[in-house]
Amino acid sequence: MTAAQADLQAEFLEMPEGLRTDRPEVADGAALWRIARDSRTLDLNSSYSYLLWCRDFAGTSVVARDTEGTPVGFVTGYVRPDRPGTLLVWQVAVDAAYRGRGLAAAMLDGLTARIAGEQPLTALETTIAPGNTASERLFTSYAARHGATVEREVLFDTGQFPDGPHDPEVLYRIGPLPQTPHSPRSDSL
């Protein structure tokens, strides 16, 4: 483990025993795609998109690894260009063998702590399809832990999806988030 990885690991105080986190690498893209596919709840993007995500948005994403370094969960996100204090969480997925251990919440807390340490972070956004109770619980409990409110509104209605029947996507906007001192953004991690 490099010093940079050790620093990042220290930010994830509630990781389940035996698991560690770091920034995703391009080599993780295929595993992230498989975890998303096997979740059977996420919209599966192309394998190419997961490779690009691991390359271009590694700084705003996180991957959890088992003792052998194999990815077992991930959170992908990006800072919105028109709202630089807002992290949009794109997908959260945990391998079935590691669910029920608090891994998704630990990754989400650690990721937002890392980003808030690098730049001002005032809000977190995600979209959730109605009926996805696991995601609803994850993000409402995140808001409660951080003393933030949750606003909900339909972001994309069913009729806006060109590829057939799709549930609406409800935007969850969580904020304001507690402010922490931040340091200049570093691309070395």
N, C-alpha and C positions, 0 to 999 in steps of 0.2 A: 504494500500500500504506500502510495506517495504521500508526502506531507500535505499536499493539496487535498487528497482524498481523506486523510485523517482529519483535517480541518472541517471538511464537509460532513464527515461522519459524526463529528462532535455536535453538529447542529441538530441531529436526529436523535433526540434523547429518549424517545419512546419506541424505538424499533424493537420488534419481537426478537427474542434471543436467537442468535445464530444467523441473523440476517443483517445485511449492510446495504447502504445506498451510495450511489454516486450519480454523476451525470451520464446519460446514455452516450454510447459511441455508435458509429455507423454499423459496426459488427453486431450490435444488439437489435438492429432493425427487424431482422427475420423473427427473432424470438418475441419481440413486441407484437408483431403481426399475428403470430400464432396465439399468444395470450389473448389478444383482442378477439380473434376468430373463435377461440374456445370459450370465451365468456358467454356467447350466445345472446348477449344483451346489447352490445355496442354495435353501431353501424361500422361494418368492416370497410376500411379504406384499402386502396391498393397496397401491395407490399412495397412498391416504389415510394409511396408517401411516407411509410414508416422509416425507410432508409433516409429520405430527405429530412424527416423530422429529427432523427437522431443526429444528423449533421448540422442542420440550420437552427434548431431550437433546443439544443442540448442545455443551454444556459437557463432555460425556463422550463425544464423538464427534469424528471428524476426516474431512476430505475432502482428497484430493490433486487439484491442478489442473494442467492443461498451461499453456503460455505464453499462451494466449488466455483462461485462467480457466475453462475447461470442466472439470467433474469427470471424473476418470479412475480414481478409486478412493476407497474409504471404509472406515472402521471405525466401527461403531455400538456403543455400550455404555451402561451405566448403573451407578451405584454402588448396591449392594443396600441397600434400606432397613433390613433386619434385620442387615446386616453392613457398616457404613459404611466399613470399610477394604478392602472387596472390590469390584473393578471386574468386572462381568459383560460380556464382549464378546459381543454379539448376532450381528453379521455382519461379515465382512471380504470385500471384493470388489475386484478390479482389472480394468479394461477389458482385453480380450484383447490389444490393441496394446501394452500397457504391462507385461505379465506377464514374469517372468523377470529383472527388473531390481532385485529387492529392495525394491520399493515397499511391499508388505504389511508386511514386517518393520520398515521405517523408519517407517511410519505407526503401527504398534503400539508401537514403542519411544518415539516422540515423544509419543503420546497418554498413555502411562503416566507418562512423565517430567513432562508438563504437570500431570496430576492429582496426582501425588506432590508437586509443587511447591505445590499449593494446599491439600492435606489429607493426612493420613496414609493411605498405601496399602500394605497388607500382603499382599494376594493378588489374583490375577487368575483369573477363572473363564471357561470357555466350554464349549459342548457341541459334540461332533463325532460325526457318524454314522460307524459302522465303514466302512472302505474309503476315507474321504476323506483320502488320504495327503498331499495338499498342506496341508490344515489341521493334520494331525498333525505334519508337519515344521515348519510355521510356529510352532506353540505349544511344541513340545519344544525347538526351537532358541531360542525366546524364553527359556524356563526356563534353558537352559544359559548363555546370554549373561548372565543376571542371577543366576546362582549359586543358583537356586531348584530345589526338587524338584517333581515332578509326581505328583499322586495322581489315579487314574482310578476311576470307578464309574458304573454305569448310573444316570442320573437319571430318564429317562422310557423305560419299556419299550415295545415295539411295541404291546401291547394297550391302552396308555393313549391312543393317538391315535384320535380318533373319525372321522377322515376317510379311512379306508381304510388300505391297507398303508403302513407307514412304518417305516424302520429305527429301532432304539433310538437315543436320544441319550445319549452318554457324557459325563459331566461331567469336565472336566480342571480340577483345582484346582492352581494354580501359586503356590508361596510357601514360606517367607516371602520377600517381596521386600525388597531392601536399602532401608533407611530413608534418606530425604533430608529436609533441613529443608524445612518448608513455610511458606507465607505464608497469611494469611487469605484465604478464598475470595473471588474477585472475579468479579462477573458482567459486568464491562465488556469482557471479551474475547469 
